Amino acid sequence: MDRREFIRLAVLSTIGVGLNTFAELLSPSKVKAFNILETAEPMIYKRFLDFTEYEERPETNCIVIHHTGFPDVDKDSKIIDIHKLHQEVNGWAGVGYHYLIRKNGMIEQGRLPEAIGAHAYQHNKTSIGVCLAGNFDIGKPTKEQMASVKELTAWLCRKYDIDSYKKGAIVGHRNLNDTSCPGEALYRKLDEIRDFCQYN
């Protein structure tokens, strides 16, 4: 029995579920209905941005990590500013990322979670885009950003039943396209994120 299953059993017993029902409750078809820990969503600020159009994603099997990566500056960014840039400069329906994590650790929702993003060419129909504000080729993600990206990514793995250790499950943008994104300092921390997702 691994750590997550042990915690799951402890929670169920606390709320009065008999031991003889554990095997049934832990079946894949029922675990999400009873697993309180797996339904806890992190604090996400929803900005209700206006998109010109969007299409729902048929499946989700990958989380792509990005940085905003503005040249020569490691700056904070707001989702509304990225949204405006992607609409007015790129000509997209709106911000391409599903989530943006600010320097202070705040998680802002961008594109609707169920929508196809515009963040990883030829991989948008099966992936969620998570972006951290900053340029991590010249700076480093803050401790608040790292705490938030771990919490958010772990929740997304549970929500979409993604095994963080599976090859291609949690990747940097550079693994999919010709780019330095998400910057060297953040790219080096992807294993740290994968480990957190596996045990939380």
C-alpha positions in Angstrom: 0.0 0.0 0.0 1.5 3.3 -1.0 1.3 6.6 0.9 -1.6 8.1 -1.0 -3.7 4.9 -0.6 -2.9 4.8 3.1 -4.1 8.5 3.5 -7.2 7.7 1.4 -8.1 4.8 3.7 -7.5 7.0 6.8 -9.8 9.7 5.5 -12.6 7.2 4.6 -12.4 5.6 8.0 -12.6 9.0 9.7 -15.9 9.8 8.0 -17.4 6.4 9.1 -16.9 4.2 6.1 -16.4 0.5 7.2 -13.3 -1.4 6.4 -15.2 -4.0 4.5 -16.1 -1.4 1.9 -12.6 -0.1 1.2 -11.9 -2.5 -1.7 -15.1 -1.4 -3.4 -14.5 2.3 -2.8 -10.9 2.1 -4.1 -11.9 0.7 -7.4 -11.1 3.1 -10.3 -14.7 3.8 -11.1 -15.5 5.0 -7.6 -12.4 6.4 -6.1 -12.9 10.0 -7.4 -16.4 10.1 -5.9 -15.1 9.4 -2.4 -11.5 10.7 -2.4 -11.7 14.1 -0.7 -8.0 14.7 -1.1 -8.1 14.3 -4.8 -10.9 16.9 -5.3 -9.2 19.8 -3.5 -8.6 22.5 -6.1 -5.8 25.0 -5.4 -6.7 28.7 -5.1 -7.1 29.9 -8.7 -8.1 33.4 -9.5 -10.6 33.3 -12.5 -10.5 36.5 -14.6 -13.3 35.7 -17.0 -11.5 36.9 -20.0 -13.2 37.5 -23.4 -12.2 35.0 -26.1 -13.2 35.4 -29.7 -13.7 31.6 -29.9 -12.6 28.4 -28.3 -12.9 24.7 -29.0 -13.0 22.0 -26.3 -10.0 19.7 -25.8 -10.8 16.1 -26.7 -8.4 14.6 -24.2 -5.7 15.6 -21.7 -2.5 13.6 -21.2 0.2 16.2 -20.9 1.1 19.3 -18.9 3.4 21.7 -20.6 5.5 24.1 -18.4 6.3 27.6 -19.8 7.8 30.9 -18.8 6.7 34.2 -20.2 10.3 34.8 -21.3 10.3 38.4 -22.3 13.7 39.2 -23.7 16.4 40.6 -21.4 14.0 41.0 -18.4 12.9 38.7 -15.6 9.6 40.5 -14.9 6.2 39.7 -13.4 3.2 39.6 -15.7 -0.6 39.6 -15.3 -2.8 37.3 -17.2 -4.8 40.2 -18.6 -1.6 41.6 -20.1 -0.7 38.3 -21.7 -4.3 37.9 -22.9 -4.1 41.4 -24.6 -0.7 40.6 -26.2 -1.9 37.3 -27.6 -5.1 38.8 -29.0 -3.7 42.1 -30.4 -0.2 41.0 -31.5 -0.5 37.3 -32.2 -4.1 37.5 -33.5 -5.2 34.6 -31.3 -8.6 34.0 -29.7 -7.0 35.1 -26.4 -4.2 34.1 -24.0 -2.8 30.7 -25.1 -2.0 29.4 -21.6 -4.6 27.9 -19.3 -2.8 29.1 -16.1 -0.3 31.8 -15.2 1.6 31.8 -12.0 2.7 35.3 -10.8 6.0 36.0 -8.9 4.1 36.1 -5.6 2.7 32.6 -6.3 -0.8 33.7 -7.4 -2.4 31.4 -9.9 -4.5 33.1 -12.5 -6.7 31.2 -14.9 -6.3 32.2 -18.6 -7.9 30.1 -21.3 -10.8 27.9 -20.0 -9.4 24.7 -18.5 -11.4 22.5 -21.0 -10.5 24.6 -24.0 -7.7 23.8 -26.6 -4.8 26.1 -25.8 -2.4 27.9 -28.0 0.9 27.3 -26.2 2.7 24.2 -27.8 2.5 23.9 -31.6 1.0 20.5 -32.7 0.4 19.5 -29.1 -2.4 21.8 -28.0 -5.3 19.3 -28.4 -4.0 17.0 -25.7 -2.2 19.3 -23.3 -2.7 21.9 -20.5 -0.4 25.0 -20.6 1.0 26.2 -17.3 3.1 29.4 -17.5 5.3 31.0 -14.8 5.9 34.8 -15.1 9.5 35.6 -15.7 12.5 34.8 -17.9 14.3 31.9 -16.4 17.2 32.0 -18.8 18.3 35.1 -16.8 16.4 34.7 -13.5 15.0 32.0 -11.3 11.4 31.1 -10.3 10.5 32.4 -6.8 9.9 30.0 -4.0 6.2 31.1 -4.1 6.0 30.2 -7.8 7.6 26.8 -7.2 5.1 26.0 -4.4 2.2 27.0 -6.6 3.3 25.2 -9.7 3.8 22.0 -7.7 0.3 22.3 -6.1 -1.4 23.2 -9.4 0.4 20.5 -11.4 -0.3 17.8 -8.8 -4.0 18.8 -8.8 -4.1 18.6 -12.6 -2.5 15.2 -12.6 -5.2 14.0 -10.2 -8.0 15.7 -12.2 -6.9 14.2 -15.5 -5.4 10.9 -14.2 -1.9 11.8 -15.4 1.1 9.8 -14.1 3.7 12.4 -13.6 6.5 9.8 -14.1 5.2 8.7 -17.5 7.4 9.9 -20.3 5.9 13.0 -21.9 3.4 13.6 -19.1 5.0 16.8 -17.6 7.3 18.5 -20.0 9.0 21.8 -20.7 7.9 23.6 -23.9 11.4 22.9 -25.3 10.6 19.2 -25.3 7.9 19.8 -27.9 9.0 22.8 -30.0 12.2 24.6 -31.0 12.5 27.0 -28.1 14.5 27.6 -24.9 11.2 27.9 -22.9 10.7 27.4 -19.9 14.2 28.7 -19.4 17.1 26.8 -18.0 16.5 27.6 -14.3 12.9 26.3 -14.4 13.6 23.4 -16.8 16.1 22.0 -14.2 13.3 21.8 -11.7 10.9 19.7 -13.7 11.9 16.5 -11.9 11.2 18.2 -8.6 7.7 19.0 -9.9 7.2 15.4 -11.1 8.3 14.0 -7.8 5.9 16.3 -5.9 3.0 15.2 -8.1 3.8 11.5 -7.6 3.6 11.7 -3.8 1.0 14.4 -3.2 
